[in-house]
Amino acid sequence: MKWASRRVDHFKPEVDQGSRALFFGALGVILVWSLASLPVSAANVFSGVGGGTTTASGAVSALSTDFEGDASFFGNGSFKSSNHSNGSISEIEASAGGTVSWQVRDNLLLDFGAQWQRFSFDPDPRVPVPDVLQEVNLVVGADFQLTPAVIMHIEMDPGIYSDFQNISSGSFFVPIEIGGVYFVSSDLLFALGVSINYERNPPIFPGGGVRWQVTNKFLVNAILPKPQLEYKLTDKLTAHAGANLLGNDFRVSGDLASSRMAPKKLNNAILEYTEVRVGGGLNYRLRPGMSLDLEAGFTPYRKFDYPRADSFKVLSTDIAPYVQIAISAKF
């Protein structure tokens, strides 16, 4: 729910009893609806983008644009399936995306954009996973300010989610995200929601978190998929530490078994990839609206899960180090 912490510039919260009742009533409905989905991976459950920009006079512009890009490099980690070692895998992950937000009215914001993400692996020949998992999708979303303190968000990310070996209609997914934000004040908000993906097993997963500006320097941004603690060292430099959950669902090719010495049941299967990172770094503001981020840490958990192929899994709990460089810009 990256969008949740970026809406303060567009919507001015005012707390009242009606807003509180509406938000927590919706919370109950969402949690009951999605309770059965708790065992599924939380990777990349909430990943909507968007944001706002402010003019020099302090007024919020009707149109704003966000761009983000990153690249991560991993050390080797060993993997196993069914208690049998499958060798090691190295990894490079990269992503880029851009979103244009249009504030149609004071209480309505529309998002249009595109995203790309690629996981590149260098597995041993006996590891039954693809060399590449990749997604290319559009972003179509909207935010509605239901009350002075409650914002609801809906987003669709239609696109190709595949290893890009033999793309077919089965590689086209339409994940959906529905969520809400309750502003206790301009410094404190609660977020919750669900992601829906009919190719995932199970298809519904709940999530959320809290964003609390404790002081003008210390921020608790504990919202999935990237809960973080941030401390502002100077006007341009911010330190951060926390976790990051990445991954998604992908359709693999029909010749995976022959190309990767894998069981035939993995051909054309749905692959759920999950990756957990723990790390910290520094964010440097290059200019207003543009920043460079350097991060390092380790990944204690990576999993390739084929839930419709008798739940065949390839798992690593090795501590594999990583470094990441990222850049973001808002206009």
C-alpha positions, 0 to 999 in steps of 0.5 A, spaced: 500 500 500 505 505 497 499 509 495 497 510 502 502 514 505 502 519 499 495 521 499 497 527 505 498 532 499 492 531 496 487 530 501 486 534 508 484 530 513 479 532 519 477 527 524 470 526 526 466 520 529 462 518 523 469 517 519 471 513 525 465 508 525 465 508 517 473 506 517 472 501 522 466 498 520 469 497 513 475 494 517 471 488 520 468 487 513 475 486 510 478 482 515 472 477 515 472 476 508 479 475 507 481 471 514 481 464 510 487 467 506 492 468 511 497 462 510 498 465 503 505 469 502 504 477 503 509 478 497 507 484 493 500 484 496 500 491 496 504 495 491 500 501 488 503 507 486 501 514 486 502 521 489 502 528 489 506 534 488 505 541 491 506 548 487 511 553 490 505 557 493 503 551 497 497 549 493 496 542 490 497 541 483 491 537 479 496 533 475 502 529 478 507 524 476 511 519 479 517 515 477 521 509 480 526 505 478 531 500 482 536 494 481 538 489 486 544 484 486 544 478 490 549 473 493 549 465 492 544 461 496 542 454 496 535 451 494 532 445 496 525 441 494 522 435 498 528 435 502 533 434 497 538 439 495 538 443 488 544 447 488 545 454 488 542 460 485 544 468 484 539 473 483 538 480 480 532 484 480 530 490 477 524 494 476 521 501 473 514 504 473 511 511 472 504 513 474 500 520 473 495 522 478 490 526 476 486 530 481 479 530 478 475 533 484 477 535 491 475 528 493 477 524 487 484 522 484 485 518 478 491 514 477 494 511 470 501 508 469 505 502 467 510 498 471 515 493 469 519 488 474 524 482 472 527 477 477 533 474 473 536 468 476 542 464 475 540 457 477 544 450 477 541 446 472 538 441 477 534 447 480 527 447 477 525 454 476 525 459 470 531 463 469 527 469 468 520 471 472 517 478 469 511 482 469 509 488 465 503 491 467 498 497 466 496 501 473 489 504 473 486 506 479 482 511 483 482 514 490 475 516 493 475 521 499 468 518 503 469 523 509 474 528 511 478 522 514 477 516 510 480 515 503 478 508 499 482 506 494 481 501 488 486 499 483 487 494 477 494 492 474 492 488 468 498 485 464 503 479 462 506 475 468 510 470 465 517 467 464 516 470 457 518 464 454 512 462 451 507 468 452 500 466 451 493 468 454 494 464 460 500 469 462 495 475 462 493 476 469 488 482 472 490 483 480 486 488 484 487 492 490 482 495 494 484 498 501 482 504 505 486 509 509 483 512 516 487 519 518 487 520 525 491 526 524 496 529 519 501 525 523 498 518 524 494 514 519 491 507 519 491 503 512 488 496 511 485 492 505 485 486 500 489 484 494 485 479 489 488 475 484 484 469 481 491 466 479 493 466 486 492 460 491 488 462 495 486 469 491 484 474 497 490 476 502 489 482 507 494 487 509 495 494 512 499 498 517 500 504 520 504 510 518 506 515 524 510 521 524 513 521 531 517 527 531 519 531 525 525 527 524 523 520 526 517 516 522 514 509 523 512 507 516 509 500 518 505 499 511 506 492 507 509 490 503 515 495 505 515 496 513 520 501 515 523 506 520 526 512 518 530 517 521 532 524 518 539 526 519 539 532 515 535 536 510 537 532 505 539 525 508 535 520 511 537 513 514 532 507 514 531 500 516 526 495 515 523 489 511 521 488 504 516 483 501 517 482 494 514 477 489 508 475 485 504 470 481 507 468 474 505 463 468 511 459 466 512 456 459 510 449 457 517 446 456 520 448 463 521 440 465 525 439 459 529 445 459 530 445 467 530 438 468 524 439 472 518 434 473 513 435 467 507 437 472 511 444 472 509 445 465 505 451 464 504 451 471 502 457 476 509 459 480 508 464 486 515 467 488 516 470 494 522 474 497 523 477 504 529 482 505 531 485 511 536 491 510 537 498 511 540 504 507 540 511 506 536 516 502 539 522 499 535 528 496 538 530 490 533 536 488 526 537 490 522 531 488 528 527 486 532 522 491 537 517 490 537 511 495 542 506 497 541 499 501 544 493 503 542 487 507 540 480 506 534 475 504 533 470 509 527 467 505 526 465 498 520 460 495 518 458 488 511 455 490 507 451 484 501 450 488 497 447 482 502 442 481 501 438 487 504 444 491 511 443 489 516 447 492 523 450 491 525 453 498 531 457 500 533 459 508 540 461 506 542 468 508 544 471 502 546 478 502 544 483 497 545 491 495 540 495 492 540 502 488 534 506 487 531 512 484 525 516 485 522 522 482 515 526 483 513 532 478 
